[in-house]
Amino acid sequence: MGDIPGTLSGVTADWLSEQLQISGHDLPEIKTLTHEPMDGFTGAMGEVGVFRVVWEEHEREDLPITFVAKCPLDDDNARWYNTIMQFYIRESGFYEDLVDEIDMRIPKCWVNLFDPESGKAFLLLEHLSEAEKGDILLGCSVTVMEKLVSDLAVMHGKFWMDERLLDIPWLIDWRAESLQLGIEMTQTAWKALAELEPDRYPSELFDVLDRSWINNTIEWLGRYADRPWTLTHIDYELDNILIDSEGPIILDWQSIMRSHPGVDLAWLLAASHNQDTLRAEEDLLALYRKTLAESGGPSWSAEELEEALAWGILYPVSCQSVPYLQDVTVYGDGAARMHQRFEKFLQGSIDAAVRWNVVGHIGPLC
């Protein structure tokens, strides 16, 4: 594969031409290549940009002229967090092994590279330039949210307790040792937020989180892993979704793992809601239960789904202090939105934890 560039600006026309050929694409050589950051995207762990190419054989009408390119951020904090979460080996593995089995709209992958020794990675993806980027600060229509919920339920049902997933080496579960590297960081941020904003969490909820995920993390990672599982996206929220006239297109599969499904549904509804979808939540949950059962998953009652949501929101509501307290000035012009994003992640998770009765479902167990 040759040496993978550490930044998108380090990618040359010759190198990209070679990688496209190695990946099996019948394409001419690239004559020129230009790169610019993707509008409206500020990545916390990765660099994402748009490549515009001019081909040597430009008369072919089937040649794409733009691509989306993605690589890890060349930053010490990002490298550390990527080591903990194993983002790029998971996303590379997804495009290698699973993408064709997912019944969602996903951009085509043209080049997929990952070097386990250096941690360098590179993805070249289809550029869906006419699609609008989702925005968690605005939310989406109830119609789009219905599609997101039903597509998620189809994936969860299709892979419900599917033992094939146990044989995929990169597909981690909650017992992955690398996840334990983040415990101290989470505990430190949790204490700092409690000092800065002592009333941010309702007291009963704070106590349950403090006694469970925060200060008994390894046990609760195990409890997460022991719940019935399926294939999960884990970061299924509107900032990782494009929307066009045909509906949503799902991006950023770097957090994919084997997990109980409540994490996916809880995160979607907690992070990406607006007042319209919040009012429709009861109907959305009924849609999820119906589609999950029809797709091969269990036939959950409304009470069983609420328990799954309470378990699902436990992880994000315990850990949102980490991004919330992050220094966002490094994001330059994107800093203001990044802070608003992390604020919604935090407060949305707290509100959802109250809505789905985390105290009642989790409290007696810790």
N, C-alpha and C positions, 0 to 999 in steps of 0.2 A: 504494500500500500504506500510505501515511501513515508517520509516524515510528515505527520499531520501538522499543519500550521497552528500556532497557538492563538492566533487572532484571525478574524475575517479579513482584515487588511493585508494579512500575509499570504492570502490565496492568490495565485497567479493564473493567468489564462492557460498556460501550458500544463500546470499541475491539475487544474480542474478538467481540462480536456482529457488528460490521462485517466483520471478517476472515473469519468463518465464512460470511457471505453472499457476500463476494467470492470465496471459495474454492468456491462453487457448492453449498453445503449448504442444503437446505430445512429450516431450523430457525427457531424463534421467537426473539424478542429475549431476552437474558439479563437477568433481573431483579436478581439479586445474584450476586456472585462472591467466593469466599474462596480463599486460597492458603496452603498449608503445605508445608514441605520434605518430600521423599519419605523415608519411614522406611527406615533402613538404607542410604541412599545418600549418599556423600560424593564429590562430583565434583572432580577436580583441575583441569579446564579449563572446566567448565560448571556452570550452576545448573539443578537438576532439582527440580520440585515437583509437587504434586497440586493441581489446580484443582477446586473443588466449585461447581457452578452451580445456581441456581434459575431456571427458565424462566418467562417471562411466561405462556406457554401450557402449564401443567404437567400437563394431563390426558392428553397423548400418552404412551403407554407405551413408545414406541421411543426416547425421548430419553435420551441418556447423562447421568448426573449428576456424573460425575467424568472428568477428563482428566489426562494427564501433560503437563506443559509444560516446555520446555527452551530455554535461551538461554546465550550465552557468559558466563563469570564476569566480573564487573566488577572486574578486578584486573589490574595492570600486567604481572605475570609471566604470567598466563593469556593476556593479549592478545598478548604477545611470542611465546609458544609457539604460539598459534593462527595467528599470522602465518607462522611457520615451517612448520607442518604443514597449514595451510589446512583445518582440521577442518570448519568450518561450511559453507563453499562445497561441500565434498565431500558432506556429509550432506544438504544441501538438494538438490544435484544428484541424489543417489541416489534420493530420494523423488520427484523430478520425472521422472527418465528411466529408472530401472532396476528399481524395487521390484516391479513387476508381473511381471518376468521371473525373479525369484528363487524357487526351489522350496524355500522355508523358511517357517516361521511367523514373521511380522513384524507388529508392531502397526500398525493402520491410522493413516495420517497425515491429520489434519483440516485443519491449517493449516501451510503451509510458506513461510517468508519468509527472504530473505537480501538484505542491502544491501551490495554490494561496496565502496562508497565508505567507509562507516563501519565495516564488519565486523560490524554488528549482525545478529542472526539470531533467529528464533523458530520453534519447532516445537510443534504441539499434536498429541499422539498419543493413541491408544486406551489407556485405563487397564485393564489386565488384573488387577484387584484380587485375584482368587482365586489367581493364580499366585504361586509362591514364588521369591524372588530367589536366583539362584545364588550360591555362595560359594566362592571359590578356596581359602580356608583349610580348608574341609571336603572339597572335591571333590564328586564325584557318583557315582551308581551306574554300574556297567559298562554297563548297559542304556542309560542316558542318554548316556554317552560314545560308545557305538556309534552312536546316532542323530546326535550331533554330528559324528562322523567321517564317516559316510555322507552326511549332508546337505552337508558341506563338499566331499566328493569329487564329488557331483552338480554343484554349482556350478562347481567347477574344470573338470570335464569338459565341461560345457555351453558354457562360454565359452573353451575352450582355443584360444589363438592366434586369437581371433575378431576380424577386422579392423574390425568395427563399433566396437569399443572405442577404436580409434585416432581416431575422429571425434568423441569426446565431449570437449569442451574442458576441463572441470573434472577429468577423470579422469587424475590425474598418474601418472607412473612414477618410478623412482628417480633420474632425471636432472632432476627439477624443481629449478629454481634455489633456491627457497625452502628446500629441505632443507639446502642448504649453510650456511644461517644458523645451524644447530645444531651445526656442527663444533667451534667453539671451546668451547662449553658442554660438549660431550661430552668433549673432551680435558682440560678443566680438572677435571671431576668424576672422570675416570679417574685422573689423577695424585693427586688428593686421597684417593681410596679406596685407592690403592696405598700411600700414606703411613700412612693410618689402620689399614688391615688388610692388611699385606703378604702374608699367607698365604691370603687369601680365594680367589684363583684358583690352581689348580695351575700350577706354573712354566712348563711347556711350553705350556699353553693361554694363559697370560698373554702369553707371548712371541709366539705366533701372532696373537693379537688386537691386540697392540701394533704389530706390523708390517703388519697388514692394515687392518682397519676404522678403528682409532684414529688412526694417523698416515699413512695413505694413503687417506683417506676418499673423495675424489672419484673416484679410480680404482675403488674397490670399489663405490661407488654405480653407476658405469657397468657394472661386471661384473654386478651385480645386475640392472640393466636389460636386459642382453644375454642373460640366460637365458630359456628358453621361458616364456611368461607366460600368465596368465589373469586373471579377475576375482577379487580377493581382499578379504577383510574387514579383515585386518591386526591387529585387536584382538579376535580370536575367543577369548575366555576367559570363565570362569563368572561373573565379576562383571558381564558384559555380556549375561547370559542369564537369562531367566525359565523356570521349569519348573512345569508343571501335569500333570494326569492324562493329557494327550495328548502330553506330551513337551516339548522345549525350544522357546523363543520367542526369536528373536535380536534384540538391541537394538544401539544405538550404531554406526551405519554411517558415522561421521564420518572413519574412517581408510581407507575403501575406496579401492583403487587398482589399477592394472595392475601385476602383479608375478608372479614365479615362486611357485608354490603352496606350496613348502616353508615359507615364512614363516608361513602360516596354521596348518598342521598342527603345526609345531614349537612355535609359541607356545601352542596349545591344550594340548598334552601336557606342555610344560614348566611352564606357569603353573597349570594346573588339575588336576593329577594328585592322587590319593591312593594309598595302598598297593594298593587293589584294582585301580584302573585301571593302575597301574604294572606289576603282575603280569600284566595282560591286554594289555600294550602290543604284544607280537608279533602277537596276534590282531587288534588294532585296526589295525595297519599293514597286515596282509593284507587286511582289510576295505576300507581306503582304496584299496589298489592295485586290487582287484577292481572296486570301484564307480567309480573314476576311469576305468578302461578301458571299462566298460560305458556310461559317460555321455559318451563322445566324446574322452576324454583318451588319453594314451599308455599302453601296457602295460608298466609298469615292473617290473623285478625287485626283490627285496628289497634288493639291493645298490644299485640306482639310487635307491630311495626313501631309503635311509640317507644317500646323498650329498646328496639334496635336503633332508633334514632338517638335515644339517651346514651347508649353505649357508643354510638358513632360520633357524637359531638364531644365526648369526653376527651379524646386526644386533641382536637383543635382548640377547644376552649381552655385547656390546660397550658397550651404551648404558644398561644398568640402573643404573649408578652415578649417573646423573642423578637419577632419582626417589628412589633409596635414600638419597642425601645431602640430599634436600630437607627444609626445615624444615616438619614436619607440624603444628606447634602451631597454624597458621592454621586447621586443620580442627576445632578445639575438641573436642567430645565424640567426634568421629570420628578423632582423632589416633592413638590406640593401634592401632585396626584398620588405618588407613592405613599405619602403620609396618610392621605385620605383613604387609600386602599387598605392600609394596615389598621386604621381606625375602624373601618367597616368590618374587617375580619374579626377584630377583637369584640366589638360591641354586638355584631351579628351573632357571634358564637355564644356570648353570654345570654342574649335574649332567647336564642334557640334552646339553650340548656335549661332555662326557666320554663319555656313553653313545653318542652318534652319531659319535664320533671326529672332531671338528673338527680336531684336530691332524693326523691322517692325511689328511683330505680337503682341508683348506685350507692347511696348513703348506707343502707343496711349491710352492704357487702364489704365495707372498709372500716 
